[in-house]
Amino acid sequence: QVQLVESGGGLVQAGGSLRLSCTASGLTFSAYALGWFRQAPGKERELVAGINSGGATYYADSVKGRFTISRDNAKNTVNLQMNSLKPEDTAVFYCAARVLVIVVAEQQYNYWGQGTQVTVSS
């Protein structure tokens, strides 16, 4: 049984930082690409950052230079360091996994975490 468990969300002021973590179990972690999606109220869920099984990364334009994704295969964990947060980053953030490479389409992901709320106050 595959499980993805996110942690690290919370409330932060604009300009602040948060670090999200997602720990996976029940899969061969090193063979999977991991993505961080977010969904703001009234908006579609979007991919903000991803990391392939080989370590190549993807960032949405809206977060480039502010967010950094990393993975630790020994700990089955993927992290998202979020700096210079803005009120428009407020959303529920989800960790998702699919085999090998990142794609933008959420329908292509096999496994999802339960989500963690990130709220950025102005």
Chimera marker file (.cmm) of the C-alpha trace (Angstrom):
<marker_set name="trace">
<marker id="1" x="0.000" y="0.000" z="0.000" r="1" g="1" b="0" radius="0.5"/>
<marker id="2" x="1.524" y="3.259" z="-1.157" r="1" g="1" b="0" radius="0.5"/>
<marker id="3" x="1.345" y="6.247" z="1.143" r="1" g="1" b="0" radius="0.5"/>
<marker id="4" x="2.555" y="9.809" z="0.715" r="1" g="1" b="0" radius="0.5"/>
<marker id="5" x="2.464" y="11.951" z="3.832" r="1" g="1" b="0" radius="0.5"/>
<marker id="6" x="3.072" y="15.700" z="3.674" r="1" g="1" b="0" radius="0.5"/>
<marker id="7" x="4.158" y="17.904" z="6.542" r="1" g="1" b="0" radius="0.5"/>
<marker id="8" x="5.428" y="21.400" z="7.142" r="1" g="1" b="0" radius="0.5"/>
<marker id="9" x="2.536" y="23.602" z="6.112" r="1" g="1" b="0" radius="0.5"/>
<marker id="10" x="1.346" y="26.521" z="8.192" r="1" g="1" b="0" radius="0.5"/>
<marker id="11" x="0.810" y="30.242" z="8.423" r="1" g="1" b="0" radius="0.5"/>
<marker id="12" x="3.598" y="32.626" z="7.493" r="1" g="1" b="0" radius="0.5"/>
<marker id="13" x="3.887" y="36.326" z="6.722" r="1" g="1" b="0" radius="0.5"/>
<marker id="14" x="4.677" y="37.544" z="3.241" r="1" g="1" b="0" radius="0.5"/>
<marker id="15" x="8.415" y="37.350" z="2.610" r="1" g="1" b="0" radius="0.5"/>
<marker id="16" x="8.813" y="34.415" z="4.958" r="1" g="1" b="0" radius="0.5"/>
<marker id="17" x="9.811" y="30.821" z="4.346" r="1" g="1" b="0" radius="0.5"/>
<marker id="18" x="8.393" y="27.348" z="4.831" r="1" g="1" b="0" radius="0.5"/>
<marker id="19" x="9.758" y="23.901" z="4.148" r="1" g="1" b="0" radius="0.5"/>
<marker id="20" x="7.386" y="21.161" z="3.095" r="1" g="1" b="0" radius="0.5"/>
<marker id="21" x="8.296" y="17.496" z="3.310" r="1" g="1" b="0" radius="0.5"/>
<marker id="22" x="6.689" y="14.411" z="1.829" r="1" g="1" b="0" radius="0.5"/>
<marker id="23" x="7.618" y="10.949" z="3.004" r="1" g="1" b="0" radius="0.5"/>
<marker id="24" x="6.680" y="7.974" z="0.878" r="1" g="1" b="0" radius="0.5"/>
<marker id="25" x="6.220" y="4.320" z="1.717" r="1" g="1" b="0" radius="0.5"/>
<marker id="26" x="5.184" y="1.232" z="-0.199" r="1" g="1" b="0" radius="0.5"/>
<marker id="27" x="6.990" y="2.062" z="-3.427" r="1" g="1" b="0" radius="0.5"/>
<marker id="28" x="10.492" y="1.953" z="-4.901" r="1" g="1" b="0" radius="0.5"/>
<marker id="29" x="11.085" y="5.608" z="-4.173" r="1" g="1" b="0" radius="0.5"/>
<marker id="30" x="14.181" y="6.046" z="-6.329" r="1" g="1" b="0" radius="0.5"/>
<marker id="31" x="12.235" y="4.961" z="-9.435" r="1" g="1" b="0" radius="0.5"/>
<marker id="32" x="9.596" y="7.631" z="-9.044" r="1" g="1" b="0" radius="0.5"/>
<marker id="33" x="9.315" y="11.242" z="-10.034" r="1" g="1" b="0" radius="0.5"/>
<marker id="34" x="7.847" y="13.451" z="-7.325" r="1" g="1" b="0" radius="0.5"/>
<marker id="35" x="5.817" y="16.569" z="-7.850" r="1" g="1" b="0" radius="0.5"/>
<marker id="36" x="4.482" y="19.293" z="-5.602" r="1" g="1" b="0" radius="0.5"/>
<marker id="37" x="1.100" y="20.580" z="-6.723" r="1" g="1" b="0" radius="0.5"/>
<marker id="38" x="-0.986" y="23.318" z="-5.188" r="1" g="1" b="0" radius="0.5"/>
<marker id="39" x="-4.629" y="24.246" z="-5.325" r="1" g="1" b="0" radius="0.5"/>
<marker id="40" x="-5.857" y="27.657" z="-4.287" r="1" g="1" b="0" radius="0.5"/>
<marker id="41" x="-9.537" y="28.300" z="-3.546" r="1" g="1" b="0" radius="0.5"/>
<marker id="42" x="-11.515" y="28.483" z="-6.771" r="1" g="1" b="0" radius="0.5"/>
<marker id="43" x="-8.546" y="27.504" z="-8.915" r="1" g="1" b="0" radius="0.5"/>
<marker id="44" x="-7.357" y="24.348" z="-10.613" r="1" g="1" b="0" radius="0.5"/>
<marker id="45" x="-4.592" y="22.283" z="-9.112" r="1" g="1" b="0" radius="0.5"/>
<marker id="46" x="-1.241" y="23.129" z="-10.685" r="1" g="1" b="0" radius="0.5"/>
<marker id="47" x="2.247" y="21.667" z="-10.653" r="1" g="1" b="0" radius="0.5"/>
<marker id="48" x="4.673" y="24.068" z="-9.009" r="1" g="1" b="0" radius="0.5"/>
<marker id="49" x="7.809" y="21.918" z="-8.779" r="1" g="1" b="0" radius="0.5"/>
<marker id="50" x="8.936" y="18.433" z="-9.647" r="1" g="1" b="0" radius="0.5"/>
<marker id="51" x="11.975" y="16.211" z="-9.565" r="1" g="1" b="0" radius="0.5"/>
<marker id="52" x="12.627" y="13.232" z="-11.803" r="1" g="1" b="0" radius="0.5"/>
<marker id="53" x="13.954" y="9.914" z="-10.605" r="1" g="1" b="0" radius="0.5"/>
<marker id="54" x="17.313" y="11.004" z="-12.000" r="1" g="1" b="0" radius="0.5"/>
<marker id="55" x="17.257" y="14.317" z="-10.185" r="1" g="1" b="0" radius="0.5"/>
<marker id="56" x="16.328" y="16.750" z="-12.946" r="1" g="1" b="0" radius="0.5"/>
<marker id="57" x="13.980" y="19.439" z="-11.708" r="1" g="1" b="0" radius="0.5"/>
<marker id="58" x="11.047" y="21.459" z="-13.001" r="1" g="1" b="0" radius="0.5"/>
<marker id="59" x="9.606" y="24.713" z="-11.675" r="1" g="1" b="0" radius="0.5"/>
<marker id="60" x="6.587" y="26.693" z="-12.668" r="1" g="1" b="0" radius="0.5"/>
<marker id="61" x="7.435" y="30.224" z="-13.750" r="1" g="1" b="0" radius="0.5"/>
<marker id="62" x="5.542" y="31.623" z="-10.783" r="1" g="1" b="0" radius="0.5"/>
<marker id="63" x="7.934" y="30.018" z="-8.277" r="1" g="1" b="0" radius="0.5"/>
<marker id="64" x="11.280" y="30.013" z="-10.101" r="1" g="1" b="0" radius="0.5"/>
<marker id="65" x="14.003" y="31.499" z="-7.969" r="1" g="1" b="0" radius="0.5"/>
<marker id="66" x="11.895" y="31.219" z="-4.805" r="1" g="1" b="0" radius="0.5"/>
<marker id="67" x="11.157" y="27.495" z="-4.420" r="1" g="1" b="0" radius="0.5"/>
<marker id="68" x="13.656" y="24.627" z="-4.398" r="1" g="1" b="0" radius="0.5"/>
<marker id="69" x="12.743" y="20.968" z="-4.639" r="1" g="1" b="0" radius="0.5"/>
<marker id="70" x="15.061" y="18.212" z="-3.442" r="1" g="1" b="0" radius="0.5"/>
<marker id="71" x="14.883" y="14.518" z="-2.758" r="1" g="1" b="0" radius="0.5"/>
<marker id="72" x="16.591" y="12.133" z="-0.348" r="1" g="1" b="0" radius="0.5"/>
<marker id="73" x="16.252" y="8.598" z="-1.677" r="1" g="1" b="0" radius="0.5"/>
<marker id="74" x="17.751" y="7.134" z="1.484" r="1" g="1" b="0" radius="0.5"/>
<marker id="75" x="14.907" y="8.630" z="3.514" r="1" g="1" b="0" radius="0.5"/>
<marker id="76" x="12.161" y="8.287" z="0.870" r="1" g="1" b="0" radius="0.5"/>
<marker id="77" x="11.553" y="12.004" z="1.215" r="1" g="1" b="0" radius="0.5"/>
<marker id="78" x="11.022" y="14.933" z="-1.121" r="1" g="1" b="0" radius="0.5"/>
<marker id="79" x="11.255" y="18.470" z="0.188" r="1" g="1" b="0" radius="0.5"/>
<marker id="80" x="10.066" y="21.836" z="-1.054" r="1" g="1" b="0" radius="0.5"/>
<marker id="81" x="11.873" y="24.855" z="0.331" r="1" g="1" b="0" radius="0.5"/>
<marker id="82" x="9.720" y="27.915" z="-0.197" r="1" g="1" b="0" radius="0.5"/>
<marker id="83" x="11.283" y="31.342" z="0.246" r="1" g="1" b="0" radius="0.5"/>
<marker id="84" x="10.021" y="34.874" z="-0.356" r="1" g="1" b="0" radius="0.5"/>
<marker id="85" x="6.473" y="33.678" z="0.019" r="1" g="1" b="0" radius="0.5"/>
<marker id="86" x="3.654" y="35.798" z="-1.348" r="1" g="1" b="0" radius="0.5"/>
<marker id="87" x="-0.042" y="35.900" z="-0.439" r="1" g="1" b="0" radius="0.5"/>
<marker id="88" x="-0.786" y="34.371" z="-3.847" r="1" g="1" b="0" radius="0.5"/>
<marker id="89" x="1.127" y="31.262" z="-2.786" r="1" g="1" b="0" radius="0.5"/>
<marker id="90" x="-1.678" y="30.484" z="-0.354" r="1" g="1" b="0" radius="0.5"/>
<marker id="91" x="-3.017" y="27.043" z="-1.250" r="1" g="1" b="0" radius="0.5"/>
<marker id="92" x="-3.247" y="23.426" z="-0.259" r="1" g="1" b="0" radius="0.5"/>
<marker id="93" x="-0.016" y="21.769" z="-1.344" r="1" g="1" b="0" radius="0.5"/>
<marker id="94" x="-0.004" y="18.141" z="-2.456" r="1" g="1" b="0" radius="0.5"/>
<marker id="95" x="2.800" y="15.683" z="-3.028" r="1" g="1" b="0" radius="0.5"/>
<marker id="96" x="2.331" y="13.280" z="-5.938" r="1" g="1" b="0" radius="0.5"/>
<marker id="97" x="4.296" y="10.447" z="-7.508" r="1" g="1" b="0" radius="0.5"/>
<marker id="98" x="4.563" y="8.821" z="-10.900" r="1" g="1" b="0" radius="0.5"/>
<marker id="99" x="7.170" y="6.598" z="-12.480" r="1" g="1" b="0" radius="0.5"/>
<marker id="100" x="10.419" y="8.142" z="-13.731" r="1" g="1" b="0" radius="0.5"/>
<marker id="101" x="9.698" y="11.625" z="-15.095" r="1" g="1" b="0" radius="0.5"/>
<marker id="102" x="7.723" y="14.680" z="-14.193" r="1" g="1" b="0" radius="0.5"/>
<marker id="103" x="4.773" y="15.722" z="-16.322" r="1" g="1" b="0" radius="0.5"/>
<marker id="104" x="2.494" y="18.685" z="-15.813" r="1" g="1" b="0" radius="0.5"/>
<marker id="105" x="-0.810" y="16.845" z="-16.088" r="1" g="1" b="0" radius="0.5"/>
<marker id="106" x="-2.071" y="15.797" z="-12.680" r="1" g="1" b="0" radius="0.5"/>
<marker id="107" x="-4.024" y="12.932" z="-14.235" r="1" g="1" b="0" radius="0.5"/>
<marker id="108" x="-0.718" y="11.215" z="-14.976" r="1" g="1" b="0" radius="0.5"/>
<marker id="109" x="0.187" y="10.826" z="-11.302" r="1" g="1" b="0" radius="0.5"/>
<marker id="110" x="-0.558" y="7.540" z="-9.616" r="1" g="1" b="0" radius="0.5"/>
<marker id="111" x="-0.233" y="8.438" z="-5.955" r="1" g="1" b="0" radius="0.5"/>
<marker id="112" x="-1.176" y="11.483" z="-3.911" r="1" g="1" b="0" radius="0.5"/>
<marker id="113" x="-0.758" y="12.728" z="-0.396" r="1" g="1" b="0" radius="0.5"/>
<marker id="114" x="-3.567" y="14.205" z="1.646" r="1" g="1" b="0" radius="0.5"/>
<marker id="115" x="-2.360" y="17.788" z="1.284" r="1" g="1" b="0" radius="0.5"/>
<marker id="116" x="-1.032" y="20.424" z="3.650" r="1" g="1" b="0" radius="0.5"/>
<marker id="117" x="-2.297" y="23.987" z="3.965" r="1" g="1" b="0" radius="0.5"/>
<marker id="118" x="0.034" y="26.896" z="3.321" r="1" g="1" b="0" radius="0.5"/>
<marker id="119" x="-1.306" y="30.333" z="4.189" r="1" g="1" b="0" radius="0.5"/>
<marker id="120" x="0.685" y="33.491" z="3.491" r="1" g="1" b="0" radius="0.5"/>
<marker id="121" x="-0.585" y="36.646" z="5.143" r="1" g="1" b="0" radius="0.5"/>
<marker id="122" x="0.064" y="40.122" z="3.751" r="1" g="1" b="0" radius="0.5"/>
<link id1="1" id2="2" r="1" g="1" b="0" radius="0.2"/>
<link id1="2" id2="3" r="1" g="1" b="0" radius="0.2"/>
<link id1="3" id2="4" r="1" g="1" b="0" radius="0.2"/>
<link id1="4" id2="5" r="1" g="1" b="0" radius="0.2"/>
<link id1="5" id2="6" r="1" g="1" b="0" radius="0.2"/>
<link id1="6" id2="7" r="1" g="1" b="0" radius="0.2"/>
<link id1="7" id2="8" r="1" g="1" b="0" radius="0.2"/>
<link id1="8" id2="9" r="1" g="1" b="0" radius="0.2"/>
<link id1="9" id2="10" r="1" g="1" b="0" radius="0.2"/>
<link id1="10" id2="11" r="1" g="1" b="0" radius="0.2"/>
<link id1="11" id2="12" r="1" g="1" b="0" radius="0.2"/>
<link id1="12" id2="13" r="1" g="1" b="0" radius="0.2"/>
<link id1="13" id2="14" r="1" g="1" b="0" radius="0.2"/>
<link id1="14" id2="15" r="1" g="1" b="0" radius="0.2"/>
<link id1="15" id2="16" r="1" g="1" b="0" radius="0.2"/>
<link id1="16" id2="17" r="1" g="1" b="0" radius="0.2"/>
<link id1="17" id2="18" r="1" g="1" b="0" radius="0.2"/>
<link id1="18" id2="19" r="1" g="1" b="0" radius="0.2"/>
<link id1="19" id2="20" r="1" g="1" b="0" radius="0.2"/>
<link id1="20" id2="21" r="1" g="1" b="0" radius="0.2"/>
<link id1="21" id2="22" r="1" g="1" b="0" radius="0.2"/>
<link id1="22" id2="23" r="1" g="1" b="0" radius="0.2"/>
<link id1="23" id2="24" r="1" g="1" b="0" radius="0.2"/>
<link id1="24" id2="25" r="1" g="1" b="0" radius="0.2"/>
<link id1="25" id2="26" r="1" g="1" b="0" radius="0.2"/>
<link id1="26" id2="27" r="1" g="1" b="0" radius="0.2"/>
<link id1="27" id2="28" r="1" g="1" b="0" radius="0.2"/>
<link id1="28" id2="29" r="1" g="1" b="0" radius="0.2"/>
<link id1="29" id2="30" r="1" g="1" b="0" radius="0.2"/>
<link id1="30" id2="31" r="1" g="1" b="0" radius="0.2"/>
<link id1="31" id2="32" r="1" g="1" b="0" radius="0.2"/>
<link id1="32" id2="33" r="1" g="1" b="0" radius="0.2"/>
<link id1="33" id2="34" r="1" g="1" b="0" radius="0.2"/>
<link id1="34" id2="35" r="1" g="1" b="0" radius="0.2"/>
<link id1="35" id2="36" r="1" g="1" b="0" radius="0.2"/>
<link id1="36" id2="37" r="1" g="1" b="0" radius="0.2"/>
<link id1="37" id2="38" r="1" g="1" b="0" radius="0.2"/>
<link id1="38" id2="39" r="1" g="1" b="0" radius="0.2"/>
<link id1="39" id2="40" r="1" g="1" b="0" radius="0.2"/>
<link id1="40" id2="41" r="1" g="1" b="0" radius="0.2"/>
<link id1="41" id2="42" r="1" g="1" b="0" radius="0.2"/>
<link id1="42" id2="43" r="1" g="1" b="0" radius="0.2"/>
<link id1="43" id2="44" r="1" g="1" b="0" radius="0.2"/>
<link id1="44" id2="45" r="1" g="1" b="0" radius="0.2"/>
<link id1="45" id2="46" r="1" g="1" b="0" radius="0.2"/>
<link id1="46" id2="47" r="1" g="1" b="0" radius="0.2"/>
<link id1="47" id2="48" r="1" g="1" b="0" radius="0.2"/>
<link id1="48" id2="49" r="1" g="1" b="0" radius="0.2"/>
<link id1="49" id2="50" r="1" g="1" b="0" radius="0.2"/>
<link id1="50" id2="51" r="1" g="1" b="0" radius="0.2"/>
<link id1="51" id2="52" r="1" g="1" b="0" radius="0.2"/>
<link id1="52" id2="53" r="1" g="1" b="0" radius="0.2"/>
<link id1="53" id2="54" r="1" g="1" b="0" radius="0.2"/>
<link id1="54" id2="55" r="1" g="1" b="0" radius="0.2"/>
<link id1="55" id2="56" r="1" g="1" b="0" radius="0.2"/>
<link id1="56" id2="57" r="1" g="1" b="0" radius="0.2"/>
<link id1="57" id2="58" r="1" g="1" b="0" radius="0.2"/>
<link id1="58" id2="59" r="1" g="1" b="0" radius="0.2"/>
<link id1="59" id2="60" r="1" g="1" b="0" radius="0.2"/>
<link id1="60" id2="61" r="1" g="1" b="0" radius="0.2"/>
<link id1="61" id2="62" r="1" g="1" b="0" radius="0.2"/>
<link id1="62" id2="63" r="1" g="1" b="0" radius="0.2"/>
<link id1="63" id2="64" r="1" g="1" b="0" radius="0.2"/>
<link id1="64" id2="65" r="1" g="1" b="0" radius="0.2"/>
<link id1="65" id2="66" r="1" g="1" b="0" radius="0.2"/>
<link id1="66" id2="67" r="1" g="1" b="0" radius="0.2"/>
<link id1="67" id2="68" r="1" g="1" b="0" radius="0.2"/>
<link id1="68" id2="69" r="1" g="1" b="0" radius="0.2"/>
<link id1="69" id2="70" r="1" g="1" b="0" radius="0.2"/>
<link id1="70" id2="71" r="1" g="1" b="0" radius="0.2"/>
<link id1="71" id2="72" r="1" g="1" b="0" radius="0.2"/>
<link id1="72" id2="73" r="1" g="1" b="0" radius="0.2"/>
<link id1="73" id2="74" r="1" g="1" b="0" radius="0.2"/>
<link id1="74" id2="75" r="1" g="1" b="0" radius="0.2"/>
<link id1="75" id2="76" r="1" g="1" b="0" radius="0.2"/>
<link id1="76" id2="77" r="1" g="1" b="0" radius="0.2"/>
<link id1="77" id2="78" r="1" g="1" b="0" radius="0.2"/>
<link id1="78" id2="79" r="1" g="1" b="0" radius="0.2"/>
<link id1="79" id2="80" r="1" g="1" b="0" radius="0.2"/>
<link id1="80" id2="81" r="1" g="1" b="0" radius="0.2"/>
<link id1="81" id2="82" r="1" g="1" b="0" radius="0.2"/>
<link id1="82" id2="83" r="1" g="1" b="0" radius="0.2"/>
<link id1="83" id2="84" r="1" g="1" b="0" radius="0.2"/>
<link id1="84" id2="85" r="1" g="1" b="0" radius="0.2"/>
<link id1="85" id2="86" r="1" g="1" b="0" radius="0.2"/>
<link id1="86" id2="87" r="1" g="1" b="0" radius="0.2"/>
<link id1="87" id2="88" r="1" g="1" b="0" radius="0.2"/>
<link id1="88" id2="89" r="1" g="1" b="0" radius="0.2"/>
<link id1="89" id2="90" r="1" g="1" b="0" radius="0.2"/>
<link id1="90" id2="91" r="1" g="1" b="0" radius="0.2"/>
<link id1="91" id2="92" r="1" g="1" b="0" radius="0.2"/>
<link id1="92" id2="93" r="1" g="1" b="0" radius="0.2"/>
<link id1="93" id2="94" r="1" g="1" b="0" radius="0.2"/>
<link id1="94" id2="95" r="1" g="1" b="0" radius="0.2"/>
<link id1="95" id2="96" r="1" g="1" b="0" radius="0.2"/>
<link id1="96" id2="97" r="1" g="1" b="0" radius="0.2"/>
<link id1="97" id2="98" r="1" g="1" b="0" radius="0.2"/>
<link id1="98" id2="99" r="1" g="1" b="0" radius="0.2"/>
<link id1="99" id2="100" r="1" g="1" b="0" radius="0.2"/>
<link id1="100" id2="101" r="1" g="1" b="0" radius="0.2"/>
<link id1="101" id2="102" r="1" g="1" b="0" radius="0.2"/>
<link id1="102" id2="103" r="1" g="1" b="0" radius="0.2"/>
<link id1="103" id2="104" r="1" g="1" b="0" radius="0.2"/>
<link id1="104" id2="105" r="1" g="1" b="0" radius="0.2"/>
<link id1="105" id2="106" r="1" g="1" b="0" radius="0.2"/>
<link id1="106" id2="107" r="1" g="1" b="0" radius="0.2"/>
<link id1="107" id2="108" r="1" g="1" b="0" radius="0.2"/>
<link id1="108" id2="109" r="1" g="1" b="0" radius="0.2"/>
<link id1="109" id2="110" r="1" g="1" b="0" radius="0.2"/>
<link id1="110" id2="111" r="1" g="1" b="0" radius="0.2"/>
<link id1="111" id2="112" r="1" g="1" b="0" radius="0.2"/>
<link id1="112" id2="113" r="1" g="1" b="0" radius="0.2"/>
<link id1="113" id2="114" r="1" g="1" b="0" radius="0.2"/>
<link id1="114" id2="115" r="1" g="1" b="0" radius="0.2"/>
<link id1="115" id2="116" r="1" g="1" b="0" radius="0.2"/>
<link id1="116" id2="117" r="1" g="1" b="0" radius="0.2"/>
<link id1="117" id2="118" r="1" g="1" b="0" radius="0.2"/>
<link id1="118" id2="119" r="1" g="1" b="0" radius="0.2"/>
<link id1="119" id2="120" r="1" g="1" b="0" radius="0.2"/>
<link id1="120" id2="121" r="1" g="1" b="0" radius="0.2"/>
<link id1="121" id2="122" r="1" g="1" b="0" radius="0.2"/>
</marker_set>
